[in-house]
């Protein structure tokens, strides 16, 4: 089916996975495109996920309310599925997203037939590749927005080739944490400990992620939230594959960051933020270690007690985003936005550290990392958090939790040499809502001491990456130029709109 695209405004259709990390970076990318080209409009079609719907709705509400492009940036939240799949099944996420395909297709067709838009491209999240078929059916080019770095993309493509060309069972072969192997895009050998858990899931996870990699090869381009100066080896491996015709054009367009984040709409948010800022203002420069584990990061009581002891023993000032874990119901769940998990803390901890520590719930992360009082960041190594830390030149201590974060930690510590390790092989297990082991207080204390007392060489590398990331987005910078090439590419079928 081909729809008429001759009269209405040219529109890019963004379909993000509605996790906050994916959604926020996609919205920021959209704004960069709108700033660069005045003829393009953008529609966000947002999948209705019960798991974190209130957070997503609050974020979209704030983006709509503070929209700098009110006539060119539109958000549409799809209705909930009438018969959603069982969240406890192995292929839940894959099935859940694919069930939205008809809703997405009808939304695009209805908008076009009403004369509101002329779709010129789909920008699909890395987990929404089944919707390439919709774009193909409507004769619209599709692009992948890959919100992580080159390490994970190279690993996906490498494992997919191994599975398809060498008939290797990925989940079985790499289940050994001590296995050592080479992969494109990394200079150092990697171990099984850094392989993201999804590749080790025999039921569902591994086959799903390999299928996404296959579909990446069918789109017109892949936009990556990274920059050449940060991941030179990784991008070279990808560019080589582009040159050989193995994958479509790769566009390095990062670092894409939402530095003016507004997630919640509660009336008490400003008071909470001001309380954090006031506390930081009273701390010496570079004296505070910040602990935060992302929108989905939380720990059980046993692990919280070990973190508290490690912090206490380190003697450093701290700001700790300690969010209450999700309930035990269901496979997945998001930690509370509002409640801290203070009941899990050791008796006397709050009083004993009152002069040098502060416990918070939700954290305005970019604002905190930008503050001069922050000297180190204990992080889950989510890619957005990694880019934010680099943007502000704050050294990291790695503690990956889920998704591709183990691989990100490996790159930060072993490849780039700009972070220290607390653990690299920690994995949150969603079914049990616990980690695969407990990180002990001594490891946490040592990691905090290392990140707060870095040698000058690592500090210099962090400053260099801070400068390189900012330069990449400036006029004439590498990512600035690549974004321009993408805009030219997506408009190439409609030259009168360039």
N, C-alpha and C positions, 0 to 999 in steps of 0.2 A: 504493500500500500504506500502511495506517495501523496503527501498533503501539499496543498498550494502554499508556497512560501514567498509570493511575489509582492504583497502589499503591506502586510503588517510589519512592525519593528522586528529586527533581527534579535532572537532570544536564545541564550544558552540555558539549557535545563540542567540544573545541578540536582543530583540525587545522592545525598550523603547517608552513610550509616549513622543513625541518630545517637551514637555515643558522643559525649561532650567533646572529647579530643578530636574526633573526626569532624563533627559539625562546626566547631569554632574555627578550625583552620580552613575549612571549605568556605565559610562566610568571608573570612579575611581575604582569601584568594579571589573571591567574587568581587570584592570591593576594589582590589588592585586592578582587575580587568576593567571594571567600570570607570576607574580613574584614568586609565590609559586610552580608552576608546569611548567616544561619546555616542556612537551609533548603536552599541550593543545594550540590550536589556537582559536581566537574569531572573529566572524563576527557580526557587528552591521548592522541591517537592519532598516533604519530610515524612518519613515512615513513622507511623503511630506505634511506639513501643511502650507498653505499660510499665516496664521496669524502671525507667527514669523519665516518664512523661512529664511530670511536674517541673523537673529541672529544664527539660528541653523547651517546654512551653514558656517558662519564665525567660529563658534566654532569647527565644524568638520574639516574645513580647517586647523585651528590651531593645532588640535589634530593630524591630518595626517602629518602636517609639522614637528611637534615636537614629532614624534612617537618613543618611546623607543623600540617598538617591531614591526619593519616595516614588517616583514614576518609573524607575528602571530596575528596582530591586524588590521582588515580590516573594512572599512566603506562603506556602499552602501546605497545611498539615492534613494528611490523608485520614479518612475515617478509620476507626478500629475495625479489624477483621471480625467478621461475624462468626467464624469458626477457626480460631487460631490453633496452631499445632501445640502439642504437649511440650512445655518448657524442659521437661526432664529427659527428652529423647536426644540421642546423639547428634542428629542433624537438625536440631531445632532452629538455629539461626539461619542456616541455608534455606530451610523450608519456609520459615517466617518471611524472609525477604522475597523469595520467589512468589509467594502468594499475593504479594503486592503488585506484581507485574501488570495485571489487567487494570488495576486502579491507576497506576502511573500512565499507562497507555491512554486510557480514557481521559485523564486530566489534560494530557498534552493535546489530544485531538479536539476535545471540547474547547479549550482555550484558543486553538488555532481556528476552528470553525467559527468562533465568535468574533474573529478578527482582532483578537488581543495580541497575538504574537505570530511570528514566523520562525519556528525553531531551526537553528542552524547547527546545533551540536548538543550532544549529551555529555555532561561531565559526571562520571559515575565513580562513586567510592570504590575502593579496592575490593569490598565485600559485596558489591551490587552488580557483579559482572553478568548475571543472568539477564540484565536489562539491556545488554548489547543487542539482544534479539529484537527488542522493541525498536531501537534506533534503526536497525537494519531494515525492519519491516516498513518503517516510515521514511526510508531513504535519507536518514540523517546520520552523519558521522558521529562516532562515539570515542570519547577519551576517558582514560582512567586517571583519577586523582589519587595518588599514592601518598598518604599522609605521614609515612615513616621515611626512613633513610634508605640508602642504596644497599646496606647490608642485608636487610630483610628481603628486598626485591631480588637481589642476586641469589640469595639462598633459596627462595621460592622457585626461581627459574632453574637453578642448578639441580635441586631435588626433583623437579618435574621432569627434567631431561634424564636423570638417573632412572626414574620410575618408568618412563615411556621408552627410552632408547636402550636401556640396559636391563630392564625388567627387575629392578631392585625394589624390595619391600622396604620403603623408607622408615616406617614406624618400627619395624623389627631391627633393622640394621643400626639405627642411631639411638636405640633405647639404652645402649651401654654408655653410661656417663663418662667412661674413661677412653672412649674411642677418640682417635685423633685423625683429622683429615684436612685437606686443602679445599678451598672453594674460591671461585672467581670473586674478585673485588676485595679480598683481604690479603695482606702481606704475610700475616702470621697464620700458622696452623690453628685450627679451632678444635675444641673438645666437645664431646657430647653434652657436657654440663651447660654449654651456652646455646644449645639447640632449643628453640622455643617449644613448649610443651605440646602445642597443637600438632606438630609433626609426629609426635609420639602416640597420638590417640588413634588406636586401631579402628575404633568405631566412629566414623563420621569426620573427625577433625582433620586428619591427614588427607584423606581423599578430597575433602572440601577445599582445602587450601591449594592442593595441586591442581584442582579443576579451575580455580581462579587464575592460577599461573597460565594454564592453557589458554584461557579466554583473553588474558592480557595481550597475547600475540595476535588477536583478531581485531583489536581496536586500531584507531588511527594514530594514537599517541598516548604517552604516559607522562603526566605532570608529577614531579617528585618534590616533596617539601624538604629540599636540601639545597646545598650550593656546592659548586665544583671545588672551591678552595677547602672545604671541610672534608670532602670524601673524594679526593682525586683518584685514588686507586679504584674505588667503587664505581665512579662514573666512567672511568676508562674501560672497565669490564663491560659496562652497559653500552657505551658508544661502539665498542668493537662488535657487539652483537647486533646493533643497529646497522652497522656497515655491512655485515654479512647477511642482512635480511632476515635475521632470526627473531627480532622483536621490532615493534614500530618505533617511531621517533621518540626519544626521551627528552623531556624539557625540565631542566633543573630550575625551579622557580622560587626556592626558599631562601632564607628562613621566613616562613609565613607564620606570624604570631599575632594573637589578639592581646595587645598590651594594655588595652583599655577594657578589660573584661567586665561584663555585667551579666551575671548569671541569674541572680535571684531578684525577686521583686518585693521581698518582704520589707516592711517599713523600718525594721531595726537594722538593716544591712549597713547603712551609713554610720550608725552608732558603733557597730562592731568593728568596721574598718577603721574608724577614727581611734578606737581603743587600741588597736594593734599599732597604728602609726604613732600614737602618743607614747606607747611603751618603747617602740624602737628608737624614737627620738631621744630617749633617756639612756640609751646604751652607747658605749664607746664604738668608734669606727671598727668595722670588721671583727667584732667580738662575739657575734651571735651565730650559732649553728641553727639552721632552719630544717625541720623535718616535715616532709609532706609526701604523700604517696598517691596522689592523683584522685580523680573523681570516683574511682571504684576501689581505692585502696583502704583497707582496714585490717586489724589484727585481733586475734582472740586474747583472752585475759592473760594466759601464760606468756605470750609474746610481749604484750604490753608491759608486763612486770620486768622482763629482761631489758627492754628499751629504757624504762625508767631507771633501772639500776646502772645501765651503761652511761646514761646521761649524768646521773648523780656522780658516778665515779670519775667521769671525764673532767668535772670541775668547770666546764664551759657554760656560758650563758646560752639559753636555748629558747626557740619558739617552735612549739610542737603542735601540728595539726592532728589531733587525736580524735577521730570520728568514731561514733558508735557503730559497730558492725551491723549488717542486715540481720533480719530475723532468720530463724533456722528453716523457714518454709521455702520450698522451691530450690532449684539448682542455682539460680542466679539471684542477685540482689545487690542493691546499691547501699552503701553506708549512709547514715543519716546526715542531712545537711545541717541540722540544728543542734543535735545533741553530741556532747563530748562523752568519752568513755572513761570518765574520771573514777568511776566505781571500781575499775580494774587496776588502778594505781596502787602501789604499796602504801600501807598506812604511814602517814607522816610525810609522804613525798612532796605534796603541794606546799605544806608549811615549811618543810626543810629546804625547798628550792625557791621560795617566794621572792628572794632578793635577786635571783638571776634567771628565772624561767617564767614562761607564760604558756598556758595551755589554751588552744583555740579549737573551734570546729572547722567549718569551711574556711579556706584560706584564699585571700586575693593574691594569688601566687606572684604574678608579675610585679605588682606593687611592692610586695615584700622583697623579692629578689633585687629590685631596683634601689632599695634603701641602703645607705652607706654602712649601717650597723651590721649587715649580713656578711659573714666571713666564709661560710661554707653551707652546703646544701646536701642533706641526706635525702636521696631521691630514689623513686622506683624506676627511673630511667625511661619513662614514657617519652616518646619522641618530641612532643610539644614542650614538655618540661626540660628536656635536654637542650632544645634550641633556645628556650628562655634563659636557662642558666648560662649558656654560651653568650647570649646577647648581652647579658649584664656582667659577664666576666666573673661569675661566681663559681668557684671550684666545687666539684661534686664528689660525694661518697656514694658508691653504687649499691643499691639494694633492690634489684628487679623483683617484680611480683607476678606479673602475668603477661599475656600477649607475646610480643617480640622483644620484651625488655631485657631478657638475658643476653641476647645478641647485641643490643644497644650497649649494655654494660661492657661486654667484651671489646667492642670497638673503642669505647671511651678510655678504657684502662690499657688494653694491649696494643691497639692500633694507633690511637691518637696520643696516648700518654698524657691526658689532661684530667684524669680522674683517679681517685683511689678506690680500692675495693673493700667493702664490708663483706658482702657475699655476691657471687655471680650466678649461683646455681639454686637460689631460693625460688620456689614456685608455689603460688597460691592455688589450692585445690578447691574448686568451686563446690563440689559435692559435700565436702567436709567443712568448708569455710575455715580451713586452717592451712598453714604452710606445710610443705613436705618435710620440714624439720623446724626446730626452734633455733633462731639465731641467738647466741648467748651474749650476756652483758659484756664480757671481756672483748669479744669481737666488735661490738658496737662502740665501746669506749675507745678501742684502738683506732677504729675507722674515723671517729670524730676527732681524735687527737691528730691523726695524719692530715685530714682535710683542713683542719684549722691551723696547721703548721707546715704548709707546703714549702718545698724548696723553691728557689728562685726560678729554676728552669721550667717547672710546671706552671708557676704563676705567669711566666712570660708566654708560654704556649696558650694559656687561657686568654690573656690579653690580645694575643695575635688573632685568635679565632673570633673574639669579640669584634675586633676591627674588620676582619675579613667578611664577617656576616653582614655588617652594616654597609660595607662598600659594595657587596654583591647586589644590593637593592637600589643603590644610587644610579643615577643616569650614567650609562656607560659601563655599569657593573655587569658581571656575568649573568646573574639571575634576571636583572632588568632586561638585558638583551634577549635572553631565552623566552621571557614572557612576551616580548614583542614578536618573536618568531611564532609563538603559539597563536597569538591573535591574528597574525597574517595567515597562518595555516587554516584556522577555523573560518576565516572570511574568504578563503581562496575561491570558493564556489559562488560567492556573491561579491565580485569585485567592486560593484557600484556602491557597496556599503562600507568599503575600506576607508 
